[in-house]
Amino acid sequence: MRLDCSASVPERAVAARITVESGRTLALLGPNGSGKSTMLEVAAGLLRPADAHVTLGGADRVLCQDATAWLPPHRRPVTLLTQDPSLFAGMSVLDNVAFGPRAAGHGKRASREVARDWLDRVGAADIANAHASTLSGGQAQRVALARALATRPAVLLLDEPFAALDVDAAGHMRTLLSTVLADLTVVMSTHDVLDAAMLADDVVVMHDGAVAERGTRAEVLGRPRHSFTARLVGRGLVRVDASTWTAPRPSQVSLRLAADLPESSTAEDTWHGTVARVEGHDDVARVWVDTDAGDLVADVDPLIIDRRILTPGAAVACTVASDVETYPA
């Protein structure tokens, strides 16, 4: 079911609008403090700003309309799952998952049948009788997901669902979500591009409380138009001319000291700049360069590159491969 949520929250410096179509997963991508959680709280009814408008399935179903209409969270067919599973420690796993259907008026037997089905689907059927207080972080997050889905929400909101998990548990959860979310309408906030790449159909990038860019996953991650997005996906972003720019991959950029470049060189595929920072990246050094046209990034072999290039502040020349893609600004 289509969700449309717009809100202005001056006290948090957030003013944005997000829309997710029925049956699709939207990734809200951005750094901490960019407004991702604020938008989810507005959609879920946990935050009631004076200037907000939330509709579900079209304009006829209004969940929030400024100060004139507002449905409380328990009356919205929207479920929010945060990085904190917030399970009932005194209940078994089965009863935790059955809680939603029971609260909706279903009988104990029917609710437990629904709970067992979802525990099986998330790979947690074997811990149905365990107490929630005994679970690991990964187990608790699986159970929390099953509990959220057992309420059959029209829209599922996921707020940094992997942030509290270790690498292995997060990987398992991504794989799980890629299967169970296929037919649901989902909005997922994250600062990890891997989450968007694996799970999202569409991406909205938030920066400084506003939407910086939006589009399909391939459009946003493959052709970034905002410097934050480009940095997030590990690519530079430079202006080629007045109407186009390029975001070459690190392997498409080569570096040399600016002093070693002939003075007569005016190649269109070469930008001059200064080294901003150097990061270890697997077995290479990733060098970020500030140029007048934007940022470029190159992966170099630290064992053979002139080590002066690895010094922040060094003046360098960046040459981009001739087959690099350019696209409209």
N, C-alpha and C positions, 0 to 999 in steps of 0.2 A: 504494500500500500504506500502510495507516494507521500513523503513527508516534506513539508516546506516550513522552514523555521528562520525567522529574521528577528533580530534584537539589537537594541542599543543599550549598553550598560556603562554609562559614563564613569562610575566609580571603579570599574575594572578596565576602562579604556578600550572597550570592545564595541564594535558596530559592524555587524556582518549578516549575511544571509546564506543559508545552505539549503540545498534541495537534493533529495535522493529519490529516484524513481522506484516504483514497485519491483521487487525481486532483485534489486541491485545492491551491491555493497559500496558505500562511499567511505573513503579514507580521508579523515581530517588530519593533514600532515602539517607539523609545525613544531617549533621549540616550546619548552616550558614557558608559560606565561603569554602565549600568543592568542589565547581565547578559545582554545578547543574545548576544554572542560566547561567553560561558561555556556557555550552553545548547546552542549549536551544537557546541562542542568536546566536550561530554558525549555528544551524539547521535552524533558522528563517531568517538568513541573516542579522541580526542586528550587528554582530561582524564578521570582516573579518581578521582572523589571517593568517600569511604567510604560516603556516603549518596546513592545514585542508582539509578534504575530506568528502563530503556529497553527497550521492546518494539516489534516490527515486525509488522504484520498481525494483532495480537491477542496474548493472553497466552502462546500456545504458542511464540512465537519471541522469546526473551529475548536481547538484546544486552548488557545490563548489569543486574546485580541485586546491589546493595551490594558486599560483598567476596567473595561466593560465586561469582559468574559474571561474566565480562567477556570479550567478543570484541575482539581488537585491530583497529585500523582497517582493515588490509588484508583482513580476513575479513568485514567488514560490507558489505552491499550499499547503502552510503551514500557519497555523494561530496560533499566540501566544496570549494566554490570561494570563495576570498577575493578581496579587492581586488588582491592581488599575483598576477599570472598564473602566476608561477613556472615558466615554460617552460624546456625544456632548450635553452640557448643554442647548443650545438654541433650540434643536430639541425635538420632541415628542419621546416617547419610540418606537412607530411604525416606525418612520422615521430613528431612530438610527439603528434599526435592518435591515431596507430596504436599508441602505446605501451601504452595500457590494454588493448586487445584482445590484444596480443602477450603482455602479462604474465599474462593470463587463460588463456593456452595456445592461442590461435588462431594459425594460420599467417600468414606475412608477407603473402601475397597477399590473404587474406581480411581481415586487419587493415587493410590499406591501402584495400580497398574500403569498409569501414565508415568509415574516416577521410575518404575522398573524399566519401562521402554526407553526413556531418555538416558538413564544410567547405562543401559546396554549400548546405546548409540554413541555415547561419549567415552566408552571403554572403561566404565567404572562399576559395572554390575557386580564384580567380585568384592567390592567394599560396601555394598548396600547396608549391611548390618553393623558396620563400624560406627563408632561415635565420631562426630565431626572434629572433636578436639584432638584426635589421634592422627589426623591426616597430614601428609607432607604438603608443601606449597603447591606442587603440581596437581596432586590429587584434589586438594581443596578447590582449585580453580576449575577443574573438570566438573566437580559436583556443583559449583556455583553456576557454571554454564548450563548444566542440566536443569537446575532449579529455575533459571531464567527462562529456558525454552519450554519448560513444563507448563508455564502460564499461557502459552500460545500467543505471544505478543504480535501485534501488527507490525511493530518496528522494534528491533533490538539495538540498543545503544551500548557500545563497548568503549570504556574510557581507559586507555593504556592497559589493556588486559594482560600484557606480558611483562610489565615493568617490574613486578616483584618476584619474577621467576628466574631461576638460573638458566643458563644457555640451553641445556638439554631439555628442560621442562618447557621452555618457551618454544623450542623447535617442535616438540610433540603437539603443543597446543595449536601452533600455526597449521600443522598438518591436519589436525582434527577439525579446526574451523573451516578449512578449505573444502571439507566435505559436508559438514552439517549446515553451513550457512548458504549453500548453493541456491536455495529457493526462497530465502528470507530477504526482507528489506532491512538493511543494516547500516548504521553509521558507526565508524570506529575511529577514535582519536589515537594518534600515535606520533612519536618523533622518530621512528625507525622506518627508513625507506623500504626495508625488507618486508615489513608488514603490508605496506601498500602494494609492493610488487607481487606478493604471493596471494593476497586476499581481495584486493579492491578491483572493482570494475571502473570506478571513477575516483578522481582525487581532487580535493580542495586544499590548497596550501594557504595556511593562515600565518600572518606575520604582523606583529605589533597591533593585534586586535582587529585586523581586517583581512579580507580575502585578497591574497596576492595574485593567485591564478587558479584556474579550474579547468577541468577537461577530463577526457578519458585517461586511464592509467598510461597508455602508450604515449598520448600527447604530452602529458605533464612530465613524466619521468624521462621520456625520450627526447622531448624538445622543450626543455625548461625555458621560461621567459622571465624568471625572477632570480636574482643572484643567490638568494637563500636556497631555492630549489636546486639550482645547479650545484652549489656546494654540498647539499645533502646527498645528491646522487653521485658525487665525486667527479664533477666535470666543471671546467671553466666556462665562462660565458662572456663573450666579447662582441662588441658592436662592429660589424663589418662595414656598413655604410648607413645612410640615413634610414633605410627601410628594412634591413636584415641584420641578423646576428647569428652566431654559431656557438655551439657548446661542444668542443672537441673532447674526445676521451683522452685520458692521460697518456695512452700509448701513441696518440697522434700528434703529440707535442714534443719537440726536442729543444734542448737548452744549450746555450753557450754564453760565455762571458761577453758582455756588450763590447768590451775593449778589444776582443778578438775578431769582431765583425768589421769588415772593410767599411770605411767611411762612405764609399760610393753606393753601398747596398741600400736599396729602397724597395725591396721585395714586398709585394702586397700581402704575402702570407707570413710576414714577420712583424712581431710587436715587441717593443722595448718596455721593460719594467724593472721592478725591484722585487727580490725574494721577500715574501711576507712571512712564511713559516715553512718548516720542513717536518714531515711526519714519517715515522716508520710504518710501512704498509707491506705486510708479508716479507718478501725478500728484496723489496725495492725501497727507495726513498721517494716519498711523494712531496713534490715541491710546488707550493702555491705562490703565484707571481701576481703582483698588482701592476696593471698597465693602465694607460689613460682610457682605453676602450672597455675595460672591465677586468675580470680575473681569468687567469689561465692556470692549469695544473698539469704537471708532467711527472711521470714515473721514470726514475733514473736508477741505474745501477750504482750504488754508493761506492763500490770498489774500483770503478774505472772512471767515474765522472770527476772532473776537476773539483776538488773539495771546496774551493772558494765559492762554487755555485750553491753549496749547501749552507751558506752563511746568510741568515736574515739580513736584509739591507743590500745584498749584492746586486749590482746592475747587470742584468742579463738580457739576451735577445731570445725570443721564443719563436720558433718556426713551426707552423702548422702544416700537416700533410695536405697535399693538393686535393685529395679526394674527400676532404671533410665536408659535411653537410651544412648548408646555410638555410635559414628559414625566416619567414616574415616576423618582424618585430611586433 
